[in-house]
Amino acid sequence: MGIKENIDLKELALLEGKIIIDEEPMTLMPDENGFIRLRISGVKANMCGIQWTDQKYLVIDMLADMDAMSTVDVIFSKADEEPGNSTLTYEMIPTKRVKLVIKLDELESRRFFLPTLPGTLKGRLKGRPANVSEMNKVEILFHPGYSNSFNSLRLFEIYLSDVIPDMTVAGEPMVDEMGQWIQKDWNTKAHSIPEMISYIKKEYERAQTDNQYPKGWSKFGGYTELRFDATGFFHTHFDGKRWWLVDPEGYAFFSNGVCYGSRMGVHGFVDKMENLFSWLPDKDDPEYKDAWTTADHIAEFVKRNGAKAGKDRYMFNFARANMIRAFGAAGWWDAWADINGARLKRWGFNTIGVGVNNYYDEHVMKYLDKVKIPFVWTLKEFPLTDDLIFRDFPDVYSEQYKQRAQKFAEAQVSPFVGNPFMIGYFVNNEPEWKFEKVNLAERVFAHKQRLETKDALINILKNRYKAVEALNSAWKTSFASFDDLYMPVERVDLFSQQSLEDMEKLHAVLLEKYAAVTGDALRRVDPHHMNLGMRYSHFSKSELAGCEHYDIFSFNRYNPTVVNNLDDISSILNIPIIIGEWHIGGGDKGLLSHGLLSSPTQEERGKACEFFMNGAMSHINCVGIHYFEMNDQPLLGRFDGECMQHGIIDVCNREYDELVAHFTNTNCRLYDFVLGNLEPTGVRGQIRFQR
């Protein structure tokens, strides 16, 4: 059981909202803005008479009555500082009794994405490295996220524990036998298994004949009316007016892709939530074996949490189960490949995007060989060093980084050497250091270890300043020698204007090394396929450093338009750019979250997607956009708790007709937009939520 230290709920300060029932469970209602805010306070590391240490867990036992996921911000503040020093945010399953659990050493900010436990959806952390021993105040903010109705919050307990408590979720079934939300209805919801099977089989029949790219496209999806040099591989070309990709036959090409376009459905957690499902087959049922997995078989889960953390955490894929119902355990995959390959081509998508092999049992190479659609690959197992500078940023000047980069290259790209359908590879995917606004050079000097990268940066400063007296004069410091910089020194960037400028330059030096070491190793193994960059979570000008080692610069953008970002980059460097992820979700089809950006209906969603696509396609530096993603996510969350209604198809493998009509309208005229023969639409589409 462990040690449990209860916080008296009556000792909490209520800052927003109101108490309805002042007894256990305490029941609160939000204010007019939909907020409930509570405060726990005290002295450093001792709040409500309890000692807070980094090895304890904060547990919030709650039930939110709302019609979408609930959002909880837990904000830790240092003494005498403004709130917001470190914020841990979790989304939670609504209408059920769930526990939000945070290990307090997460304040060290070693990662951005927090672990997902039963009842918990996605978790993330914002804040520089800190320790709970520095804190004297915690605010807990409950708010509705995508909900239209936040009726009440029941608080059963808030306490500290030295172990993770029993995470079993209490409540009645929420997920029907096809993976849909039982308590919610919408106009395209499948109301029976026979209805669902009938739809899928009609899609299979259609796929046998309606399975071609738009007229005038090459076998790779290039534009047959415009040709450049043919090299047998995809490459970039600037024609004096705009950047292009060029397909292996030499035809002009714009990479219009769908992320996870090869995937049939998304696995979602079921452990300790089994009672929330109206149907789950036995784990040893041979008919549904392909629908079961454990989290240690999900590459991205392993990257963030380690394989051991996922070994016994069971996950189920309802979309696969629905295909199995229609075509049987032996035939579902081939049927899916036929249906999906035909859809992508007739919809006008010519690229399968992002980490197409994130599940270890997707048969991706077989799929790609069958459907003959160009693809990009996100490399896995990026080379990290034993000592990291900040989160997942490695000791880039170390010999270890160089050696591991070579092994990484040999393992990751060797299988694709000579494959003409591979456009290129993303070296990494949304590195977590990028989610916090920190100067990486400043983090080097704050590091406790004598990193090889610290040696390199100190040598750069020695060469610049020659004498420590000159450094002290510029930085307004009093170091006895350059050796003093080997001691952990916090916030070097704030010493003076000159120290700030030096750190900004050294930050760029680190990014250049970060890109160069992996880039050189990858080119030695595979000189023909393009390096598509690090696929940053968002764009900022400071991350352009090192892009000379990429063939294409890549970043993700969840915004109504990407044109302003493309303009910002091209005003600095004339380089080709791919938007690795973008989407606009919908709020009308029965999921707990609607997308990082979403519209109230599928029709408005389709208009908003066309607006985004038209702008990107018409920009002279943009050579590709990849929609995230093919499938809706599971109702109760995927490997990291995401549960968005952002797919082109739902869990029953039904396409969103209004959205697809808008996609097809733009995609079939793709090269007219790219060439400037058509003006981008001025119809923006309604956006309701934007995170």
ROLUM-503076 format. One record per residue (C-alpha): residue in three letters; z, y, x. Coordinates in steps of 0.02 Angstrom, whole numbers, padded with zeros to 5 digits, always signed. Layout:
REM residues N
ALAZYX ...
This chain:
REM residues 691
MET+00000+00000+00000 GLY+00039+00122+00140 ILE+00142+00279+00131 LYS+00106+00394-00016 GLU+00169+00575-00016 ASN+00145+00655-00187 ILE+00112+00839-00211 ASP+00200+00908-00366 LEU+00056+00973-00472 LYS+00171+01107-00544 GLU+00188+01181-00370 LEU+00002+01218-00362 ALA-00054+01396-00391 LEU-00186+01409-00528 LEU-00312+01542-00475 GLU-00453+01508-00600 GLY-00456+01412-00764 LYS-00309+01373-00877 ILE-00186+01232-00904 ILE-00195+01145-01074 ILE-00067+01008-01047 ASP+00067+01040-00917 GLU+00117+00858-00890 GLU+00041+00703-00813 PRO-00102+00690-00823 MET-00115+00878-00809 THR-00262+00939-00912 LEU-00355+01099-00868 MET-00502+01196-00938 PRO-00625+01300-00837 ASP-00640+01488-00852 GLU-00793+01573-00925 ASN-00888+01543-00761 GLY-00852+01356-00766 PHE-00723+01359-00624 ILE-00551+01284-00600 ARG-00469+01335-00436 LEU-00302+01274-00370 ARG-00209+01322-00212 ILE-00091+01221-00102 SER-00001+01328+00026 GLY+00140+01330+00152 VAL+00159+01351+00338 LYS+00049+01278+00474 ALA+00024+01091+00447 ASN+00163+01089+00317 MET+00112+01124+00139 CYS+00213+01082-00017 GLY+00346+01013+00099 ILE+00230+00880+00172 GLN+00174+00861+00352 TRP-00017+00861+00361 THR-00092+00764+00508 ASP-00269+00717+00552 GLN-00237+00531+00524 LYS-00189+00554+00342 TYR-00300+00554+00188 LEU-00299+00686+00052 VAL-00321+00599-00116 ILE-00367+00686-00279 ASP-00356+00569-00430 MET-00459+00650-00569 LEU-00571+00636-00722 ALA-00698+00772-00761 ASP-00766+00780-00937 MET-00942+00848-00914 ASP-01123+00793-00939 ALA-01176+00788-00757 MET-01095+00762-00588 SER-00941+00866-00552 THR-00928+00964-00390 VAL-00767+00985-00292 ASP-00747+01103-00144 VAL-00593+01076-00037 ILE-00571+01233+00069 PHE-00451+01231+00217 SER-00397+01397+00290 LYS-00305+01443+00448 ALA-00153+01555+00442 ASP-00197+01741+00429 GLU-00382+01704+00404 GLU-00496+01724+00254 PRO-00529+01568+00148 GLY-00678+01463+00192 ASN-00643+01413+00371 SER-00686+01231+00333 THR-00760+01172+00167 LEU-00781+00991+00120 THR-00887+00969-00036 TYR-00903+00812-00140 GLU-00995+00774-00300 MET-00904+00652-00414 ILE-00951+00534-00555 PRO-00903+00618-00721 THR-00814+00547-00874 LYS-00727+00414-00768 ARG-00562+00411-00676 VAL-00610+00427-00492 LYS-00527+00470-00327 LEU-00590+00598-00203 VAL-00529+00542-00031 ILE-00544+00645+00129 LYS-00479+00591+00297 LEU-00408+00750+00372 ASP-00486+00722+00543 GLU-00654+00764+00463 LEU-00605+00945+00498 GLU-00656+00909+00679 SER-00834+00931+00612 ARG-00906+00783+00705 ARG-01032+00759+00564 PHE-01107+00851+00417 PHE-01125+00706+00293 LEU-00960+00633+00236 PRO-00936+00449+00190 THR-00971+00395+00010 LEU-00835+00290-00071 PRO-00835+00211-00246 GLY-00836+00346-00380 THR-00891+00475-00253 LEU-01066+00546-00242 LYS-01131+00651-00098 GLY-01010+00732+00025 ARG-01041+00866+00158 LEU-00942+00977+00274 LYS-00968+01158+00325 GLY-00863+01229+00464 ARG-00837+01238+00651 PRO-00723+01109+00734 ALA-00542+01132+00679 ASN-00382+01033+00657 VAL-00273+01018+00503 SER-00123+01066+00611 GLU-00196+01243+00613 MET-00204+01256+00423 ASN-00080+01330+00301 LYS-00183+01339+00143 VAL-00297+01225+00043 GLU-00396+01280-00109 ILE-00476+01152-00224 LEU-00620+01218-00328 PHE-00690+01112-00471 HIS-00856+01170-00542 PRO-00995+01096-00647 GLY-01145+01081-00530 TYR-01289+01035-00648 SER-01181+01013-00802 ASN-01213+01109-00962 SER-01040+01070-01030 PHE-00881+01064-00925 ASN-00752+01026-01058 SER-00596+00983-00960 LEU-00521+00911-00803 ARG-00380+00785-00799 LEU-00278+00780-00639 PHE-00177+00621-00623 GLU-00114+00644-00445 ILE-00142+00736-00283 TYR-00061+00658-00131 LEU-00072+00616+00054 SER-00087+00436+00109 ASP-00096+00348+00276 VAL-00224+00223+00205 ILE-00374+00231+00089 PRO-00306+00190-00085 ASP-00381+00067-00208 MET-00547+00148-00254 THR-00584+00048-00412 VAL-00664+00161-00541 ALA-00593+00149-00717 GLY-00700+00171-00872 GLU-00825+00094-00993 PRO-01003+00044-00944 MET-01116+00189-00901 VAL-01274+00100-00835 ASP-01382-00006-00949 GLU-01472-00168-00900 MET-01624-00070-00839 GLY-01525+00056-00735 GLN-01526+00199-00862 TRP-01381+00307-00923 ILE-01313+00225-01080 GLN-01233+00379-01158 LYS-01385+00493-01140 ASP-01555+00489-01226 TRP-01723+00568-01184 ASN-01901+00552-01247 THR-01966+00429-01116 LYS-01811+00319-01103 ALA-01850+00132-01112 HIS-01758+00060-01261 SER-01790-00124-01225 ILE-01841-00239-01084 PRO-02001-00294-01176 GLU-02051-00111-01197 MET-02024-00081-01011 ILE-02120-00238-00960 SER-02267-00192-01072 TYR-02283-00022-00989 ILE-02277-00092-00812 LYS-02407-00226-00849 LYS-02526-00096-00920 GLU-02505+00002-00758 TYR-02547-00156-00661 GLU-02706-00181-00763 ARG-02757+00000-00734 ALA-02728-00018-00547 GLN-02865-00150-00534 THR-03001-00023-00571 ASP-02930+00155-00562 ASN-02881+00155-00379 GLN-02989+00277-00282 TYR-02968+00447-00198 PRO-03054+00597-00279 LYS-03241+00608-00254 GLY-03293+00679-00085 TRP-03145+00610+00013 SER-03161+00494+00162 LYS-03076+00324+00170 PHE-02929+00413+00254 GLY-02922+00552+00124 GLY-03016+00680+00229 TYR-03146+00804+00167 THR-03321+00735+00195 GLU-03404+00907+00182 LEU-03321+00968+00343 ARG-03323+00873+00507 PHE-03255+00901+00681 ASP-03244+00787+00834 ALA-03199+00606+00799 THR-03075+00526+00919 GLY-03025+00370+00822 PHE-02853+00446+00791 PHE-02782+00591+00691 HIS-02772+00752+00790 THR-02759+00941+00764 HIS-02899+01068+00771 PHE-02905+01258+00755 ASP-03076+01312+00691 GLY-03050+01497+00727 LYS-02987+01531+00551 ARG-02855+01400+00514 TRP-02770+01244+00580 TRP-02828+01072+00523 LEU-02784+00893+00545 VAL-02937+00787+00583 ASP-02948+00607+00525 PRO-03005+00466+00641 GLU-03185+00484+00582 GLY-03185+00670+00618 TYR-03167+00735+00440 ALA-03057+00886+00402 PHE-02890+00825+00335 PHE-02738+00901+00250 SER-02587+00785+00240 ASN-02534+00786+00058 GLY-02397+00656+00054 VAL-02260+00571-00043 CYS-02100+00528+00050 TYR-02049+00345+00034 GLY-02216+00320-00051 SER-02213+00135-00011 ARG-02041+00103-00087 MET-02004+00011-00248 GLY-01843+00089-00310 VAL-01683+00141-00223 HIS-01528+00035-00194 GLY-01365+00104-00265 PHE-01184+00057-00236 VAL-01095-00056-00358 ASP-00937-00109-00263 LYS-00776-00067-00356 MET-00884+00005-00496 GLU-00945-00158-00570 ASN-00867-00117-00739 LEU-00982+00035-00753 PHE-01134-00080-00767 SER-01177-00169-00928 TRP-01272-00302-00829 LEU-01278-00361-00649 PRO-01346-00531-00596 ASP-01245-00645-00484 LYS-01269-00603-00300 ASP-01331-00781-00269 ASP-01454-00781-00415 PRO-01621-00830-00332 GLU-01721-00733-00461 TYR-01643-00566-00412 LYS-01605-00593-00227 ASP-01729-00455-00179 ALA-01634-00329-00285 TRP-01470-00353-00191 THR-01424-00288-00019 THR-01275-00221+00077 ALA-01263-00048+00155 ASP-01277-00116+00333 HIS-01459-00154+00290 ILE-01496+00030+00252 ALA-01547+00112+00415 GLU-01492+00287+00367 PHE-01320+00226+00311 VAL-01299+00138+00479 LYS-01352+00294+00572 ARG-01218+00398+00487 ASN-01077+00273+00465 GLY-01108+00122+00577 ALA-01157-00053+00523 LYS-00977-00115+00508 ALA-00938+00013+00371 GLY-01076-00058+00261 LYS-01058-00244+00290 ASP-00970-00287+00127 ARG-01027-00141+00021 TYR-01147-00214-00106 MET-01294-00118-00177 PHE-01416-00157-00317 ASN-01594-00096-00347 PHE-01632-00087-00534 ALA-01813-00032-00507 ARG-01845-00193-00410 ALA-01753-00294-00542 ASN-01867-00218-00675 MET-02022-00267-00575 ILE-01950-00442-00554 ARG-01929-00451-00744 ALA-02113-00408-00764 PHE-02192-00511-00625 GLY-02061-00636-00566 ALA-01972-00657-00400 ALA-02130-00719-00314 GLY-02252-00590-00382 TRP-02161-00424-00401 TRP-02199-00355-00228 ASP-02387-00383-00232 ALA-02395-00309-00407 TRP-02297-00158-00348 ALA-02412-00130-00198 ASP-02565-00135-00311 ILE-02488-00016-00439 ASN-02421+00107-00313 GLY-02570+00112-00196 ALA-02685+00145-00343 ARG-02571+00280-00412 LEU-02559+00376-00249 LYS-02747+00379-00226 ARG-02792+00428-00404 TRP-02654+00560-00404 GLY-02736+00634-00248 PHE-02602+00596-00117 ASN-02671+00542+00051 THR-02512+00515+00153 ILE-02358+00406+00141 GLY-02220+00513+00214 VAL-02054+00506+00304 GLY-01949+00353+00349 VAL-02054+00221+00264 ASN-01951+00080+00341 ASN-01776+00140+00296 TYR-01742-00025+00207 TYR-01758-00177+00318 ASP-01843-00282+00184 GLU-01981-00166+00124 HIS-02126-00261+00206 VAL-02193-00092+00258 MET-02323-00149+00382 LYS-02392-00272+00255 TYR-02394-00133+00124 LEU-02484-00011+00239 ASP-02613-00142+00286 LYS-02644-00179+00104 VAL-02660-00004+00029 LYS-02749+00080+00176 ILE-02667+00251+00157 PRO-02626+00358+00310 PHE-02442+00373+00350 VAL-02314+00463+00456 TRP-02163+00374+00528 THR-01989+00438+00556 LEU-01917+00358+00712 LYS-01747+00276+00698 GLU-01604+00264+00821 PHE-01631+00432+00907 PRO-01558+00420+01084 LEU-01380+00484+01082 THR-01263+00493+01231 ASP-01086+00429+01241 ASP-01023+00610+01249 LEU-01104+00723+01120 ILE-01109+00912+01131 PHE-01091+00947+00944 ARG-01109+00818+00806 ASP-01268+00722+00853 PHE-01334+00836+00989 PRO-01336+00736+01151 ASP-01293+00778+01331 VAL-01476+00820+01358 TYR-01471+00843+01548 SER-01387+00675+01576 GLU-01472+00527+01655 GLN-01408+00425+01507 TYR-01510+00531+01385 LYS-01667+00506+01490 GLN-01644+00318+01504 ARG-01604+00296+01320 ALA-01751+00405+01272 GLN-01868+00287+01365 LYS-01794+00133+01280 PHE-01804+00225+01113 ALA-01988+00262+01139 GLU-02031+00085+01190 ALA-01941+00010+01040 GLN-01996+00135+00909 VAL-02180+00174+00937 SER-02246+00020+01026 PRO-02287-00067+00860 PHE-02406+00075+00812 VAL-02509+00092+00970 GLY-02692+00090+00918 ASN-02661+00103+00729 PRO-02790+00228+00660 PHE-02697+00254+00495 MET-02542+00324+00581 ILE-02551+00514+00583 GLY-02399+00532+00696 TYR-02211+00516+00705 PHE-02061+00626+00671 VAL-01947+00607+00822 ASN-01790+00631+00718 ASN-01739+00668+00539 GLU-01629+00816+00492 PRO-01512+00811+00643 GLU-01336+00851+00585 TRP-01301+00983+00718 LYS-01428+01093+00629 PHE-01325+01102+00468 GLU-01195+01214+00550 LYS-01238+01384+00622 VAL-01175+01360+00798 ASN-01241+01405+00969 LEU-01262+01241+01062 ALA-01233+01321+01232 GLU-01068+01392+01170 ARG-01021+01216+01115 VAL-01059+01152+01290 PHE-00934+01273+01368 ALA-00805+01228+01233 HIS-00824+01042+01270 LYS-00677+00952+01348 GLN-00784+00842+01460 ARG-00877+00890+01619 LEU-01047+00854+01545 GLU-01204+00848+01652 THR-01272+00979+01534 LYS-01125+01091+01577 ASP-01170+01070+01762 ALA-01348+01122+01722 LEU-01299+01277+01622 ILE-01173+01335+01753 ASN-01307+01318+01887 ILE-01422+01427+01782 LEU-01286+01559+01771 LYS-01252+01547+01958 ASN-01436+01575+01995 ARG-01441+01723+01879 TYR-01279+01812+01926 LYS-01259+01751+02107 ALA-01075+01803+02111 VAL-00938+01775+01983 GLU-00896+01962+01993 ALA-01067+02002+01920 LEU-01038+01876+01780 ASN-00866+01950+01743 SER-00938+02124+01736 ALA-01073+02072+01613 TRP-00962+01962+01506 LYS-00804+02068+01516 THR-00707+01918+01583 SER-00595+01881+01733 PHE-00647+01709+01796 ALA-00587+01671+01973 SER-00745+01571+02007 PHE-00888+01487+01917 ASP-00783+01329+01919 ASP-00673+01407+01785 LEU-00818+01376+01665 TYR-00788+01190+01679 MET-00626+01213+01582 PRO-00648+01212+01392 VAL-00684+01392+01344 GLU-00704+01434+01159 ARG-00824+01565+01091 VAL-00906+01616+01253 ASP-01040+01698+01146 LEU-00913+01828+01081 PHE-00853+01894+01250 SER-00984+02032+01257 GLN-01159+02076+01203 GLN-01223+02005+01367 SER-01131+01840+01347 LEU-01207+01826+01173 GLU-01381+01854+01243 ASP-01350+01728+01381 MET-01292+01598+01257 GLU-01445+01625+01148 LYS-01558+01598+01298 LEU-01462+01443+01351 HIS-01469+01378+01172 ALA-01659+01386+01187 VAL-01650+01298+01356 LEU-01554+01155+01277 LEU-01679+01137+01135 GLU-01822+01134+01258 LYS-01738+00994+01355 TYR-01695+00903+01193 ALA-01878+00900+01146 ALA-01952+00872+01320 VAL-01856+00716+01368 THR-01897+00621+01209 GLY-02073+00693+01199 ASP-02119+00639+01375 ALA-02050+00464+01346 LEU-02146+00444+01183 ARG-02311+00501+01258 ARG-02294+00378+01401 VAL-02286+00238+01274 ASP-02410+00306+01147 PRO-02526+00446+01207 HIS-02638+00445+01053 HIS-02524+00477+00903 MET-02455+00649+00867 ASN-02277+00705+00895 LEU-02228+00790+00731 GLY-02064+00863+00794 MET-01883+00846+00741 ARG-01907+00874+00554 TYR-01767+01001+00543 SER-01671+01020+00380 HIS-01727+01201+00369 PHE-01815+01333+00474 SER-01738+01466+00584 LYS-01823+01557+00726 SER-01700+01494+00857 GLU-01764+01315+00832 LEU-01942+01360+00886 ALA-01885+01332+01065 GLY-01956+01170+01130 CYS-02098+01161+01004 GLU-02224+01161+01147 HIS-02178+00978+01165 TYR-02234+00942+00986 ASP-02411+00929+00920 ILE-02349+00995+00753 PHE-02190+01088+00706 SER-02098+01015+00557 PHE-01958+01067+00441 ASN-01902+01035+00262 ARG-01897+01168+00129 TYR-01817+01163-00043 ASN-01869+01330-00114 PRO-01991+01392-00248 THR-02112+01438-00108 VAL-02129+01405+00078 VAL-02255+01543+00114 ASN-02125+01665+00183 ASN-02064+01534+00308 LEU-02241+01493+00361 ASP-02273+01679+00385 ASP-02115+01697+00492 ILE-02166+01555+00607 SER-02348+01606+00624 SER-02298+01785+00666 ILE-02214+01714+00822 LEU-02324+01564+00867 ASN-02494+01510+00806 ILE-02452+01326+00780 PRO-02490+01193+00650 ILE-02345+01156+00531 ILE-02297+01013+00415 ILE-02168+01030+00277 GLY-02082+00861+00295 GLU-01990+00870+00128 TRP-01997+00976-00028 HIS-01967+00943-00211 ILE-01930+01014-00380 GLY-01831+00898-00492 GLY-01811+00892-00680 GLY-01660+00915-00790 ASP-01715+00821-00944 LYS-01724+00636-00901 GLY-01549+00566-00888 LEU-01477+00577-00713 LEU-01318+00658-00647 SER-01411+00775-00529 HIS-01580+00858-00552 GLY-01634+00893-00373 LEU-01597+01021-00239 LEU-01712+01131-00341 SER-01750+01091-00522 SER-01834+01143-00683 PRO-01771+01117-00861 THR-01923+01015-00919 GLN-02060+00909-00841 GLU-02192+01035-00893 GLU-02103+01178-00806 ARG-02071+01063-00659 GLY-02257+01028-00645 LYS-02299+01214-00647 ALA-02170+01249-00513 CYS-02238+01109-00404 GLU-02415+01177-00418 PHE-02353+01349-00367 PHE-02269+01279-00212 MET-02418+01169-00165 ASN-02550+01303-00190 GLY-02458+01424-00077 ALA-02433+01297+00062 MET-02610+01228+00053 SER-02683+01403+00064 HIS-02585+01451+00220 ILE-02688+01444+00380 ASN-02547+01366+00482 CYS-02497+01231+00358 VAL-02577+01060+00385 GLY-02467+00954+00273 ILE-02335+00946+00136 HIS-02237+00789+00090 TYR-02154+00777-00080 PHE-01978+00701-00083 GLU-01988+00571-00158 MET-02080+00433-00252 ASN-01931+00360-00348 ASP-01787+00435-00444 GLN-01621+00396-00361 PRO-01492+00279-00442 LEU-01383+00348-00580 LEU-01222+00316-00482 GLY-01293+00363-00312 ARG-01390+00292-00165 PHE-01317+00254+00009 ASP-01249+00431+00029 GLY-01214+00467-00154 GLU-01372+00566-00195 CYS-01420+00536-00377 MET-01564+00655-00409 GLN-01698+00655-00544 HIS-01833+00710-00423 GLY-01950+00560-00423 ILE-02129+00547-00482 ILE-02077+00385-00567 ASP-01914+00334-00651 VAL-01806+00179-00630 CYS-01916+00085-00755 ASN-02071+00125-00650 ARG-02136+00247-00779 GLU-02226+00399-00712 TYR-02178+00573-00772 ASP-02340+00613-00861 GLU-02326+00803-00867 LEU-02280+00813-00684 VAL-02420+00695-00632 ALA-02547+00797-00731 HIS-02501+00952-00630 PHE-02501+00856-00465 THR-02673+00787-00503 ASN-02740+00957-00555 THR-02697+01030-00385 ASN-02727+00876-00278 CYS-02904+00844-00341 ARG-02947+01022-00287 LEU-02847+01009-00125 TYR-02985+01058-00005 ASP-03041+01206-00111 PHE-02866+01278-00091 VAL-02861+01238+00095 LEU-03032+01317+00125 GLY-02987+01471+00023 ASN-03118+01438-00112 LEU-02980+01443-00243 GLU-02839+01569-00257 PRO-02662+01500-00274 THR-02593+01499-00450 GLY-02482+01644-00501 VAL-02387+01535-00627 ARG-02220+01499-00545 GLY-02141+01379-00669 GLN-01961+01397-00725 ILE-01825+01355-00599 ARG-01652+01324-00670 PHE-01547+01258-00526 GLN-01560+01288-00339 ARG-01426+01225-00222 
